[in-house]
Amino acid sequence: MENGLLVLGIIVMLFVCMYGFAYGSVALEKLKYRKQAEELERIAAVKAAKRAEKQEARDAKLEKLRKRSEQIRLELNRLEKVNLHKTIDEHAIVEKMKGRIGTEQQQAAS
């Protein structure tokens, strides 16, 4: 009887070891796939963070360029107004001179 229980115990151990070996390889494979998936998610997160950082840098640069463009536009408008006033003033001076020359010529002709 004792030998029967020993043989039965050895057979049970054999089946448990076979089941453990078969399931162990499946469990290790699942663990490997899970780790691989986590690594891919981590890489995707790093890429997304880099993309977001680059996009933020582009947005900041674009905003800086827009501000500078607005400053240049305002300065050009100011200069255009100054030039317009100078042109109007010069035109008025020229008209006055023409008027003086015309009156002088009329006085000389009279």
C-alpha positions in Angstrom: 0.0 0.0 0.0 2.8 2.4 0.8 4.4 1.7 -2.5 1.1 2.3 -4.2 0.8 5.7 -2.6 4.4 6.5 -3.5 3.8 5.5 -7.1 0.5 7.5 -7.2 2.4 10.5 -5.7 5.1 10.2 -8.3 2.6 10.1 -11.1 0.7 13.1 -9.7 4.0 14.9 -9.4 4.8 14.0 -13.0 1.5 15.4 -14.3 1.8 18.5 -12.2 5.3 19.1 -13.6 4.1 18.5 -17.2 1.2 20.9 -16.6 3.5 23.4 -15.0 6.0 23.1 -17.9 3.3 23.5 -20.5 1.5 26.4 -18.8 4.8 28.0 -17.7 5.9 28.5 -21.3 2.5 30.0 -22.1 2.7 32.2 -19.1 6.2 33.3 -20.0 5.1 34.1 -23.5 2.1 36.2 -22.3 4.5 38.0 -19.9 6.9 38.7 -22.8 4.0 40.1 -25.0 2.8 42.2 -22.1 6.3 43.7 -21.5 6.7 44.2 -25.3 3.3 46.0 -25.4 4.2 48.2 -22.4 7.5 49.1 -24.1 5.7 50.0 -27.3 3.3 52.2 -25.3 6.2 53.9 -23.6 7.9 54.6 -26.9 4.7 55.9 -28.4 4.3 58.2 -25.3 7.8 59.5 -25.7 7.3 60.2 -29.4 4.0 62.0 -28.6 5.7 64.1 -25.9 8.5 65.0 -28.4 5.9 65.9 -31.1 4.0 68.1 -28.6 7.3 69.8 -27.5 8.2 70.5 -31.1 4.7 71.8 -31.9 4.9 74.0 -28.8 8.3 75.4 -30.0 6.8 76.0 -33.5 3.8 77.8 -32.0 6.1 80.0 -29.9 8.2 80.8 -32.9 5.2 81.6 -35.0 3.8 83.8 -32.3 7.1 85.7 -32.1 7.1 86.1 -35.9 3.6 87.4 -35.8 4.4 89.9 -33.1 7.4 91.1 -35.0 5.4 91.3 -38.2 2.8 93.4 -36.4 5.5 95.7 -35.1 7.0 96.1 -38.6 3.6 96.8 -40.0 2.9 99.5 -37.4 6.3 101.1 -38.0 5.7 101.1 -41.8 2.3 102.7 -41.3 3.8 105.3 -39.0 6.6 106.1 -41.5 4.1 106.2 -44.3 2.1 108.8 -42.4 5.2 110.8 -41.7 6.2 110.7 -45.4 2.6 111.7 -46.3 2.7 114.7 -44.0 6.2 115.7 -45.4 4.9 115.3 -48.9 1.8 117.4 -48.1 4.0 120.0 -46.4 6.5 120.0 -49.3 3.6 120.2 -51.8 2.2 123.2 -49.9 5.6 124.9 -49.9 5.9 124.3 -53.6 2.5 125.7 -54.2 3.3 128.8 -52.2 6.5 129.3 -54.1 4.6 128.9 -57.4 2.1 131.5 -56.1 4.9 133.9 -55.2 6.7 133.4 -58.5 3.4 133.9 -60.3 2.7 137.1 -58.4 6.3 138.3 -58.9 6.0 137.7 -62.6 2.7 139.4 -62.8 4.1 142.4 -60.9 7.2 142.4 -63.2 5.0 142.2 -66.2 2.8 145.1 -65.0 
